Amino acid sequence: MKFLRQTYESFRFAWQALRSNLLRTTLSLLGVTIGIFAIIAVFTIVDSLERNIKESLSGIGDKVLYVQKWPWVFDGNFQWWKYFQRPEPSLSEFKFLSERLETAQAVVAMDFKGQVTVKNGNNSIDALIQGTTMDYNKISDVPVEQGRYFSQQEIDAARNVSIVGADIAETLFPGQNPVGREFKLNGLKYVVIGVQERKGESLLNFGGNPDNKCLIPIGAFAKMYHSVYPSIDIAVKGFDQDEGLLELESEIRGLMRARRGLKPLQEDNFALNRPDAAAKAISGLFAVLTVAGWVIGSFSILVGGFGIANIMFVSVKERTNLIGIQKSLGAKNYVILFQFLFEAVFLSLIGGGVGILLVYLLSFIKLGSLVIILSPANILLGLGVSSIIGTVSGILPALVAARMDPVIAIRSK
């Protein structure tokens, strides 16, 4: 009980010392404030970028392999001349894979056409047209808010039906229920059978902005566009128990090589692309940014730590006489130690708190589609780093104060 009372008194002394020297306290905070702001701001922006990009990647599917002509290359060593002569994946290859793959739960063919004007009367909007097959909703999230998804008969018969994004629905059919209504695409009438929930534009828009996307059967898409450029992307979704999709990749590679008549020593003339490869490449960039944040912030924190230590030594010098009086009245060494240590930690915590507050205010700034969110983990990290800096900066001055001889201290002026 006595220990707790004396500890509380140490807290009170430390707080009074800070209040009595507001200007000095404020100047001491600046280094820690700038350092914590730099570190937590970088961490917060990196976390927000990572979250936004992962949401973008969800648009191209989880546990999915893409069979395409061009590989996804992230190291800058893109040998385009090597891939230029490759044939494009075709609808016949999609059917071949969908009939024979045993380690896949869904095989989808898709193709895209951007900046296509869709109309309803005087209302029009430029949309991304995506032709797809029945199982597209198994590899990518298609949250239908109004209406329904495609039926197998509509896909097989290549009917002129469409699932539209929220922006298209609001522009073409303002104040109306779009389901069952017609619009014109490439001079042809299409019927809206579903409207997707509004998702908002993501940072990278992998797979296109769903709010501005018009899904139609791949057969209907092919009738309009494949006479000029008959190519598709093939997406294959694996099972959860297939760790790393190694079985699926091996089976796709074997079937595609057989279909294209490749000899054993010939290289693949197709690419098997993974969304998780993009995620890993981006994670490497985030790691570099994180290290940069630590380096930048560490210099400011180091300066702030020296500033706090310097102020604490000055504070010890000013209160030497008071320390002597306290010790002569029976104050233990740890009571004196705690007074100055708490004062240093308070200084650092206040500086760190101001830095975190600045990051929080930064989160209100609009940066396009990037939403900045200050997470509890980053707040705790900032306060933790501040506490450590305060402890390290204040321990030496506190030890000097605690070890003073009371007689010598009382005689000092």
Long-range contacts (C-beta under 8 A, 24 or more apart in sequence): 6-331, 6-332, 6-334, 6-335, 6-338, 7-335, 7-338, 9-335, 10-335, 10-338, 10-339, 10-342, 11-338, 11-342, 13-339, 13-343, 14-338, 14-339, 14-340, 14-342, 14-343, 14-346, 15-346, 17-315, 17-319, 17-339, 17-343, 18-343, 18-346, 18-347, 21-315, 24-311, 24-314, 25-347, 25-350, 27-307, 28-304, 28-307, 28-308, 28-311, 28-347, 28-351, 29-304, 29-347, 29-350, 29-351, 29-354, 30-304, 30-307, 30-351, 31-300, 31-301, 31-302, 31-303, 31-304, 31-305, 31-306, 31-307, 31-308, 31-351, 32-300, 32-301, 32-304, 32-305, 32-307, 32-308, 32-347, 32-348, 32-351, 32-352, 32-355, 32-386, 32-389, 33-304, 33-351, 33-352, 33-354, 33-355, 33-358, 34-300, 34-304, 34-355, 35-297, 35-298, 35-299, 35-300, 35-301, 35-302, 35-303, 35-304, 35-355, 35-389, 36-297, 36-301, 36-351, 36-352, 36-355, 36-356, 36-382, 36-385, 36-386, 37-297, 37-354, 37-355, 37-356, 37-358, 37-359, 38-293, 38-296, 38-297, 38-300, 39-293, 39-294, 39-296, 39-297, 39-298, 39-301, 39-381, 39-382, 39-385, 40-355, 40-356, 40-359, 40-374, 40-378, 40-379, 40-381, 40-382, 41-293, 41-358, 41-359, 41-362, 42-289, 42-290, 42-292, 42-293, 42-296, 42-297, 43-290, 43-293, 43-378, 43-381, 44-359, 44-362, 44-363, 44-372, 44-373, 44-374, 44-375, 44-378, 45-289, 45-372, 46-286, 46-289, 46-290, 46-293, 47-373, 47-375, 47-378, 48-370, 48-371, 48-372, 48-373, 49-203, 49-286, 49-370, 50-282, 50-283, 50-286, 51-373, 52-202, 52-203, 52-204, 52-369, 52-370, 52-371, 53-202, 53-203, 53-204, 53-279, 53-282, 54-279, 55-202, 56-202, 56-203, 56-204, 56-205, 56-206, 57-206, 57-275, 57-278, 57-279, 58-140, 58-141, 59-140, 59-141, 59-202, 59-205, 59-206, 59-207, 59-208, 59-210, 60-139, 60-140, 60-206, 60-207, 60-235, 60-275, 61-139, 61-140, 61-235, 61-237, 61-275, 62-275, 63-237, 63-238, 63-239, 63-240, 63-242, 63-245, 64-139, 64-235, 64-236, 64-237, 64-238, 64-274, 64-275, 65-235, 65-236, 65-238, 65-245, 65-248, 65-249, 65-252, 65-272, 65-273, 65-274, 66-233, 66-234, 66-235, 66-236, 66-271, 66-272, 66-273, 66-274, 66-275, 67-93, 67-97, 67-233, 67-234, 67-235, 67-236, 67-252, 67-256, 67-270, 67-271, 67-272, 68-233, 68-234, 68-270, 68-271, 68-273, 69-231, 69-270, 69-271, 70-271, 71-271, 71-273, 72-271, 72-273, 72-274, 72-277, 72-278, 74-277, 74-278, 74-281, 83-271, 85-269, 86-269, 86-270, 87-260, 87-269, 87-270, 88-230, 88-231, 88-232, 89-231, 89-232, 89-233, 89-234, 89-270, 90-230, 90-231, 90-232, 91-218, 91-222, 91-230, 91-232, 93-234, 93-256, 93-259, 94-133, 94-232, 94-234, 96-255, 96-259, 97-234, 97-236, 97-252, 97-255, 97-256, 100-255, 101-236, 101-248, 101-251, 101-252, 101-255, 102-251, 103-238, 103-239, 103-242, 103-247, 103-248, 103-251, 104-236, 104-237, 104-238, 104-239, 104-248, 104-251, 104-252, 105-138, 105-237, 105-238, 105-239, 106-135, 106-138, 106-139, 106-235, 106-236, 106-237, 107-133, 107-135, 107-234, 107-235, 107-236, 107-237, 108-132, 108-133, 108-135, 108-136, 108-138, 108-139, 108-234, 108-235, 108-236, 108-237, 109-133, 109-218, 109-232, 109-233, 109-234, 110-136, 110-218, 110-232, 110-233, 110-235, 111-218, 111-221, 111-222, 111-225, 111-226, 111-231, 111-232, 111-233, 112-208, 113-221, 113-224, 113-225, 114-208, 116-185, 116-186, 116-214, 118-168, 118-172, 118-183, 118-184, 118-185, 118-214, 119-172, 119-183, 119-184, 120-172, 120-173, 120-181, 120-182, 120-183, 120-184, 123-171, 123-172, 123-173, 123-174, 124-171, 124-172, 125-167, 125-168, 125-171, 125-172, 125-212, 126-212, 127-164, 127-165, 127-168, 127-212, 127-213, 127-214, 128-208, 128-209, 128-212, 128-213, 128-214, 129-185, 129-213, 129-214, 129-216, 129-221, 130-208, 130-213, 130-214, 130-215, 130-216, 130-221, 131-216, 131-217, 131-218, 131-219, 131-220, 131-221, 131-222, 131-225, 132-215, 132-216, 132-217, 132-218, 132-221, 133-217, 133-218, 135-237, 136-215, 138-237, 139-235, 139-237, 140-207, 142-196, 142-215, 143-196, 143-197, 143-199, 144-194, 144-195, 144-196, 144-197, 145-195, 145-196, 145-197, 146-177, 146-178, 146-179, 146-194, 146-195, 147-178, 147-179, 147-180, 147-192, 147-193, 147-194, 147-195, 148-193, 148-194, 149-194, 150-193, 150-215, 150-217, 154-193, 154-217, 155-217, 155-218, 155-219, 156-219, 157-217, 157-219, 158-217, 158-218, 158-219, 158-220, 158-222, 158-223, 159-217, 159-220, 160-185, 160-188, 160-189, 160-190, 160-191, 160-216, 160-220, 161-190, 161-191, 161-192, 161-193, 161-216, 161-217, 161-220, 162-190, 162-191, 162-192, 162-193, 162-214, 162-215, 162-216, 163-192, 163-193, 163-194, 163-195, 163-196, 163-214, 163-215, 164-192, 164-194, 164-195, 164-196, 164-213, 164-214, 164-215, 165-195, 165-196, 165-198, 165-209, 165-210, 165-211, 165-212, 165-213, 165-214, 166-195, 166-196, 166-197, 166-198, 166-199, 166-211, 167-209, 167-211, 167-212, 168-211, 168-212, 168-213, 168-214, 169-195, 185-214, 185-216, 185-224, 186-224, 188-224, 190-216, 190-220, 200-369, 201-369, 202-369, 203-368, 203-369, 203-370, 206-275, 206-278, 245-274, 301-385, 301-389, 304-348, 304-351, 304-389, 305-348, 305-389, 305-392, 305-393, 306-393, 308-344, 308-347, 308-348, 308-389, 308-390, 308-393, 308-394, 309-344, 309-393, 309-394, 309-396, 309-397, 311-347, 312-340, 312-343, 312-344, 312-393, 312-394, 312-397, 312-398, 313-397, 313-400, 315-340, 315-343, 315-397, 316-340, 316-397, 316-400, 316-401, 319-401, 320-404, 320-409, 320-412, 321-409, 321-410, 321-412, 321-413, 323-401, 323-404, 323-406, 323-409, 324-404, 324-406, 324-407, 324-408, 324-409, 324-410, 324-411, 324-412, 325-406, 325-410, 327-404, 327-406, 327-409, 328-406, 328-407, 328-410, 333-402, 333-403, 334-402, 336-398, 336-401, 336-402, 336-404, 337-398, 337-399, 337-401, 337-402, 338-398, 339-398, 339-401, 340-394, 340-397, 340-398, 340-401, 340-402, 341-391, 341-394, 341-395, 341-398, 343-394, 344-390, 344-391, 344-393, 344-394, 344-395, 344-397, 344-398, 345-387, 345-390, 345-391, 345-394, 346-390, 347-390, 347-394, 348-386, 348-387, 348-389, 348-390, 348-391, 348-393, 349-383, 349-386, 349-387, 349-390, 351-386, 352-382, 352-383, 352-385, 352-386, 352-387, 352-389, 353-383, 353-386, 355-382, 355-386, 356-382, 356-383
